Amino acid sequence: YSTDLICRHALDFLEADATLPFLLYVAPVAPHSPNTPPDRHVDAFPNVEPAIYPDYDAIPSPNPPAYLPSEPFGTRGLKRLKLGLRTTLISTLAVDDMIGEIHDALEADGRLANTVWVFISDNGASSGEHRLFGKECEYWICHRVPFVVACPPGVCGGATPGVQDFDNYALNIDIAPTIAELAGATPTIPVDGISMVPLLTNTATTWR
């Protein structure tokens, strides 16, 4: 199972040398199509239903784009939608397992307190909004992605454990300059993003 294989490679990398600073980039295919579930989780989420937002199975009015389906979901379409959503969620459980194993490995050798975690996806996905399913649309549902940066106080002095920042927003272009500053490196070429270290250390006086 590919997610488990990627996890083993990640653990091998971490176990090769526990004394050096590291940057580990892990990019599982899950939950991308075909959303193949791992055998251990195959029975999960048996009754999952799509979230019914106001734009679910509806098209904008007036002047909807011509490419949107003109008819509401039928029985076959709803069955396909629910199956796709369920297998997406199930395959994500394997990603959760992988994160847990990496976490436990770092905790076991004492590096967890000095490890910064960055979680981000490459795209969102529609699950019935505007009668669409998948990632290729111009609506917010296809563009918003989870983006979490967790920096422990041992790395980001001034950080308060458990505090979440919902007032400031960051972009994927901010990841590189943030890693560079945390590593004590100075980029040799101009960068587009902004280091998030001031946010992570609660020292920011201004932000975008």
HELIX and SHEET records of a PDB file:
HELIX    1   1 SER A    2  ALA A   16  1                                  15    
HELIX    2   2 ASP A   39  HIS A   41  5                                   3    
HELIX    3   3 THR A   75  ALA A  108  1                                  34    
HELIX    4   4 LEU A  112  ASN A  114  5                                   3    
HELIX    5   5 TRP A  140  CYS A  142  5                                   3    
HELIX    6   6 ASN A  172  ASP A  174  5                                   3    
HELIX    7   7 ILE A  175  LEU A  182  1                                   8    
HELIX    8   8 VAL A  197  LEU A  200  1                                   4    
SHEET    1   A 2 TRP A 117  ILE A 120  0                                        
SHEET    2   A 2 PHE A 147  ALA A 150 -1                                        
SHEET    1   B 2 SER A 126  SER A 127  0                                        
SHEET    2   B 2 PHE A 133  GLY A 134 -1                                        
END                                                                             
